[in-house]
Amino acid sequence: MKPFPKLHLWLILPFVLTLIGFSHYWTGFSEATFQWHLHGLSATAWYIILIAQPWIYHHRPIHVHRKVGMIGILLAGIVIASALSVIKGNLLQPEQSPLFEVRYSLSLLDFMFITGFMVSVIAAIWNAKNTPVHARWMISTVFWVLSPATTRLSFIPLGMIYQPKEFSDFPFSWADVLTWNQALIVLVLVFLIILDYQKEKKIYFSYVLVAISQLSAILILTGLKDSAWLISVLNKLFDL
């Protein structure tokens, strides 16, 4: 029996969370900039292919899976390239934005996450003939880019609870909520690592790499913040 027969169903969950988390993009679709459209639409298409591929693997000839995978590689490249443009835009947040105080450290995290996403895609391609390893590298792409969506999603119920007139009325910051989401993602990854070890007596590096990176993101956000040297480096990197 082929592995992961119901993986496509599990992958629908982070896709829905991401759609809801970035609902402001869809509700303000006509007002979004070109780089946001390029990033948002390519990322959505990538997610759809990511969900479809396990189903195709189980129900269609393998050459169909490979052809769809080639389309996915192209989309992944667009996601990565457009993310860099979005990061530059995030550095130009207005002072009234809730992200303003940590916009540089958040941009560093975004850069780290999209780099990790790229590494996972490349590693998945490299291990295409090793199905268990290939699949887990593909699954790991979800966790690299999940927290920006779930952090935004978290503010929907939090807004219902606290009903702030201004964002500053919340008893916590954007960084606090992102930290909680990073910790939750690490817990999910630890669960997957334990599950793999129980079933196969193996620990897959793809999950470990993402988990370590998510933990380091918490340290970057809470410890580094918008340090002067980080501001200088990113301003030079993005020619600001």
ZIWOLIN-V583128 format. One record per residue. N is the residue number from 1. RES is the residue in one letter. BURIAL is b if it has 9 or more other C-alpha atoms within 8 Angstrom, else e. Layout:
# ZIWOLIN-V583128
n & res & burial
N & RES & BURIAL
N & RES & BURIAL
This chain:
# ZIWOLIN-V583128
n & res & burial
1 & M & e
2 & K & e
3 & P & e
4 & F & e
5 & P & b
6 & K & e
7 & L & b
8 & H & b
9 & L & e
10 & W & e
11 & L & b
12 & I & b
13 & L & e
14 & P & b
15 & F & b
16 & V & e
17 & L & b
18 & T & b
19 & L & b
20 & I & b
21 & G & b
22 & F & b
23 & S & e
24 & H & e
25 & Y & b
26 & W & e
27 & T & e
28 & G & e
29 & F & e
30 & S & e
31 & E & e
32 & A & b
33 & T & e
34 & F & e
35 & Q & b
36 & W & b
37 & H & b
38 & L & b
39 & H & b
40 & G & b
41 & L & e
42 & S & b
43 & A & b
44 & T & e
45 & A & b
46 & W & b
47 & Y & b
48 & I & e
49 & I & b
50 & L & b
51 & I & b
52 & A & b
53 & Q & b
54 & P & b
55 & W & b
56 & I & b
57 & Y & b
58 & H & e
59 & H & e
60 & R & b
61 & P & e
62 & I & e
63 & H & e
64 & V & b
65 & H & b
66 & R & e
67 & K & e
68 & V & b
69 & G & b
70 & M & e
71 & I & e
72 & G & b
73 & I & b
74 & L & e
75 & L & b
76 & A & b
77 & G & e
78 & I & b
79 & V & b
80 & I & b
81 & A & e
82 & S & b
83 & A & b
84 & L & b
85 & S & b
86 & V & b
87 & I & b
88 & K & b
89 & G & e
90 & N & b
91 & L & b
92 & L & e
93 & Q & b
94 & P & e
95 & E & e
96 & Q & e
97 & S & e
98 & P & b
99 & L & e
100 & F & b
101 & E & e
102 & V & b
103 & R & b
104 & Y & b
105 & S & b
106 & L & b
107 & S & b
108 & L & e
109 & L & b
110 & D & b
111 & F & b
112 & M & e
113 & F & b
114 & I & b
115 & T & b
116 & G & b
117 & F & b
118 & M & b
119 & V & e
120 & S & b
121 & V & b
122 & I & e
123 & A & b
124 & A & b
125 & I & e
126 & W & e
127 & N & b
128 & A & e
129 & K & e
130 & N & e
131 & T & e
132 & P & e
133 & V & b
134 & H & b
135 & A & b
136 & R & b
137 & W & b
138 & M & b
139 & I & e
140 & S & b
141 & T & b
142 & V & b
143 & F & b
144 & W & b
145 & V & b
146 & L & b
147 & S & b
148 & P & e
149 & A & b
150 & T & b
151 & T & b
152 & R & b
153 & L & b
154 & S & b
155 & F & e
156 & I & e
157 & P & e
158 & L & b
159 & G & b
160 & M & e
161 & I & e
162 & Y & e
163 & Q & e
164 & P & b
165 & K & e
166 & E & e
167 & F & e
168 & S & e
169 & D & e
170 & F & b
171 & P & e
172 & F & e
173 & S & b
174 & W & e
175 & A & b
176 & D & e
177 & V & b
178 & L & b
179 & T & b
180 & W & e
181 & N & b
182 & Q & b
183 & A & b
184 & L & e
185 & I & b
186 & V & b
187 & L & e
188 & V & e
189 & L & b
190 & V & b
191 & F & e
192 & L & b
193 & I & b
194 & I & b
195 & L & e
196 & D & b
197 & Y & b
198 & Q & e
199 & K & e
200 & E & e
201 & K & e
202 & K & e
203 & I & b
204 & Y & b
205 & F & e
206 & S & b
207 & Y & b
208 & V & b
209 & L & e
210 & V & b
211 & A & b
212 & I & e
213 & S & e
214 & Q & b
215 & L & b
216 & S & e
217 & A & b
218 & I & b
219 & L & b
220 & I & b
221 & L & b
222 & T & e
223 & G & e
224 & L & b
225 & K & b
226 & D & b
227 & S & e
228 & A & e
229 & W & e
230 & L & b
231 & I & b
232 & S & e
233 & V & e
234 & L & b
235 & N & b
236 & K & e
237 & L & e
238 & F & e
239 & D & e
240 & L & e
